[in-house]
Amino acid sequence: MWTTESLWFEVAIVSIIYALGNILMGHFEEQTPKIRRVAKYLLTLIIVCSISIYFGRQTAMLFLSVFIFPLLYVHGYYLPTKKGINGWTGEPKSKYYDFRKWSKDIFSGK
């Protein structure tokens, strides 16, 4: 009944990663357009499934795991030392909003 031999396994893994990311870190994407967030998820899903089809599941999972390195670099080194932003809390908010080129007027209705 339950098998991991289909592409649904890859869909589940990518979906779990995005669900956890949105639950835990979604507040950092508050001004990102919804269509862009959905497109990012779909693009990742297509890439991972394509890699799994053409190169195998191990390669697809390796592709996903390699993204931990840029994440650690950006959040652990680049943001705190180069931009003065806490890489895990996004504080101070004014610097984070400047970095993302977002409007600081959150009550404008846009």
KEKE-3310 file (N, C-alpha, C; in steps of 0.2 Angstrom, whole numbers, plus 5000, padded with zeros to 4 digits):
npx = (5004:5009:5022:5038:5043:5038:5036:5029:5035:5046:5038:5032:5043:5048:5037:5035:5047:5044:5032:5036:5046:5038:5029:5038:5047:5040:5036:5046:5044:5034:5031:5033:5027:5013:5011:5024:5030:5023:5027:5040:5040:5034:5043:5054:5049:5047:5061:5067:5059:5062:5076:5076:5070:5078:5091:5091:5085:5094:5102:5093:5090:5102:5104:5094:5099:5111:5108:5109:5121:5123:5112:5117:5128:5123:5114:5122:5134:5135:5124:5124:5138:5141:5129:5124:5113:5103:5104:5094:5083:5080:5082:5089:5073:5072:5084:5083:5072:5077:5087:5080:5073:5061:5046:5045:5034:5022:5008:5002:4994:4997)
npy = (4994:5007:5015:5020:5022:5030:5046:5053:5053:5063:5074:5075:5077:5089:5097:5096:5103:5116:5119:5118:5128:5140:5140:5142:5152:5161:5174:5182:5184:5193:5204:5199:5195:5184:5176:5175:5167:5155:5152:5149:5138:5129:5129:5123:5111:5105:5105:5096:5084:5082:5080:5069:5060:5059:5057:5050:5046:5048:5058:5069:5071:5074:5086:5094:5094:5101:5114:5118:5124:5137:5143:5143:5151:5163:5167:5165:5171:5182:5191:5195:5200:5208:5216:5219:5213:5203:5186:5176:5182:5193:5206:5222:5228:5239:5239:5226:5228:5238:5231:5221:5229:5234:5243:5253:5258:5250:5251:5256:5250:5243)
npz = (5000:5005:4997:4992:4980:4970:4962:4971:4983:4982:4980:4992:5001:4997:4998:5012:5017:5012:5018:5032:5032:5028:5039:5050:5046:5038:5041:5038:5024:5022:5014:5001:4985:4984:4972:4968:4978:4977:4964:4966:4974:4965:4955:4962:4965:4952:4947:4957:4955:4941:4942:4949:4941:4929:4935:4946:4963:4974:4969:4968:4981:4986:4979:4985:4999:4998:4998:5011:5014:5007:5014:5028:5026:5022:5032:5044:5042:5031:5033:5047:5048:5037:5034:5046:5051:5061:5057:5060:5066:5059:5064:5066:5061:5052:5045:5039:5031:5022:5016:5009:5001:5003:5007:5022:5027:5033:5035:5024:5015:5003)
capx = (5000:5013:5028:5042:5046:5035:5038:5026:5040:5049:5033:5031:5049:5048:5031:5036:5052:5041:5027:5040:5049:5033:5027:5044:5051:5036:5035:5051:5042:5028:5030:5034:5020:5011:5013:5032:5031:5020:5031:5047:5038:5033:5050:5058:5046:5049:5068:5068:5056:5066:5083:5075:5068:5084:5098:5090:5082:5099:5105:5088:5090:5108:5103:5091:5103:5117:5106:5110:5127:5121:5108:5121:5133:5120:5111:5127:5140:5134:5119:5127:5144:5141:5124:5122:5106:5103:5102:5089:5077:5079:5082:5084:5068:5073:5089:5081:5067:5081:5091:5075:5071:5053:5043:5044:5027:5018:5001:5000:4988:5000)
capy = (5000:5013:5014:5027:5021:5034:5053:5057:5054:5069:5079:5075:5080:5096:5100:5097:5108:5122:5120:5120:5135:5145:5141:5145:5158:5165:5181:5186:5185:5196:5208:5195:5193:5177:5172:5173:5162:5149:5150:5147:5131:5125:5128:5119:5104:5103:5104:5090:5079:5081:5077:5062:5055:5058:5056:5046:5049:5050:5064:5074:5072:5078:5093:5098:5095:5105:5121:5120:5128:5144:5145:5144:5156:5170:5168:5164:5176:5188:5196:5198:5204:5213:5220:5221:5211:5196:5181:5172:5186:5199:5213:5227:5227:5244:5237:5221:5231:5241:5225:5218:5235:5235:5250:5253:5260:5243:5252:5260:5246:5240)
capz = (5000:5005:4993:4991:4974:4965:4963:4976:4989:4981:4981:4999:5004:4995:5002:5020:5018:5011:5024:5038:5030:5029:5046:5055:5043:5033:5043:5034:5018:5023:5008:4995:4982:4984:4966:4968:4983:4974:4958:4969:4976:4959:4951:4966:4964:4945:4947:4961:4951:4935:4943:4952:4935:4925:4938:4952:4969:4978:4967:4969:4988:4987:4977:4991:5005:4996:4999:5018:5014:5006:5020:5034:5024:5022:5039:5049:5041:5027:5036:5053:5048:5031:5034:5053:5052:5064:5052:5062:5068:5055:5067:5066:5055:5047:5041:5035:5025:5017:5013:5005:4997:5005:5010:5029:5029:5033:5035:5017:5011:4997)
cpx = (5004:5020:5031:5045:5043:5038:5034:5030:5044:5044:5032:5037:5049:5043:5032:5042:5049:5036:5031:5043:5044:5030:5032:5047:5046:5035:5041:5050:5036:5026:5031:5028:5019:5012:5020:5033:5029:5024:5038:5046:5038:5039:5054:5056:5048:5056:5069:5066:5060:5073:5082:5073:5074:5091:5097:5088:5088:5102:5100:5089:5097:5108:5099:5095:5109:5115:5107:5116:5126:5117:5112:5126:5129:5117:5116:5132:5138:5130:5122:5133:5144:5135:5121:5115:5107:5100:5096:5083:5076:5079:5089:5079:5070:5079:5087:5076:5072:5085:5086:5072:5063:5052:5043:5037:5022:5010:4998:4995:4991:5002)
cpy = (5006:5011:5021:5026:5026:5042:5057:5057:5061:5075:5080:5079:5087:5100:5101:5102:5115:5124:5122:5127:5141:5146:5144:5151:5163:5172:5185:5187:5189:5201:5205:5194:5186:5173:5170:5167:5155:5147:5147:5139:5127:5123:5123:5112:5101:5101:5097:5084:5077:5078:5070:5057:5054:5056:5051:5050:5052:5057:5070:5076:5076:5085:5097:5099:5100:5113:5123:5125:5135:5147:5147:5150:5163:5171:5169:5169:5182:5193:5199:5203:5209:5218:5222:5219:5204:5191:5177:5176:5191:5205:5216:5227:5233:5242:5231:5223:5234:5236:5222:5223:5235:5241:5248:5255:5254:5245:5256:5256:5243:5233)
cpz = (5000:5002:4992:4984:4968:4966:4968:4983:4988:4982:4988:5003:5003:4998:5009:5021:5017:5016:5030:5037:5031:5036:5051:5052:5039:5035:5040:5027:5017:5017:5001:4992:4982:4978:4965:4973:4980:4968:4961:4971:4970:4956:4955:4965:4957:4944:4950:4957:4945:4937:4946:4946:4931:4928:4944:4958:4973:4976:4968:4977:4990:4985:4982:4997:5004:4998:5007:5018:5013:5012:5026:5032:5025:5029:5044:5048:5037:5030:5042:5052:5042:5031:5041:5054:5056:5059:5054:5064:5064:5058:5066:5060:5050:5042:5036:5029:5020:5013:5007:5000:4997:5008:5018:5031:5028:5033:5029:5014:5005:4998)
residu = (MET:TRP:THR:THR:GLU:SER:LEU:TRP:PHE:GLU:VAL:ALA:ILE:VAL:SER:ILE:ILE:TYR:ALA:LEU:GLY:ASN:ILE:LEU:MET:GLY:HIS:PHE:GLU:GLU:GLN:THR:PRO:LYS:ILE:ARG:ARG:VAL:ALA:LYS:TYR:LEU:LEU:THR:LEU:ILE:ILE:VAL:CYS:SER:ILE:SER:ILE:TYR:PHE:GLY:ARG:GLN:THR:ALA:MET:LEU:PHE:LEU:SER:VAL:PHE:ILE:PHE:PRO:LEU:LEU:TYR:VAL:HIS:GLY:TYR:TYR:LEU:PRO:THR:LYS:LYS:GLY:ILE:ASN:GLY:TRP:THR:GLY:GLU:PRO:LYS:SER:LYS:TYR:TYR:ASP:PHE:ARG:LYS:TRP:SER:LYS:ASP:ILE:PHE:SER:GLY:LYS)
# end
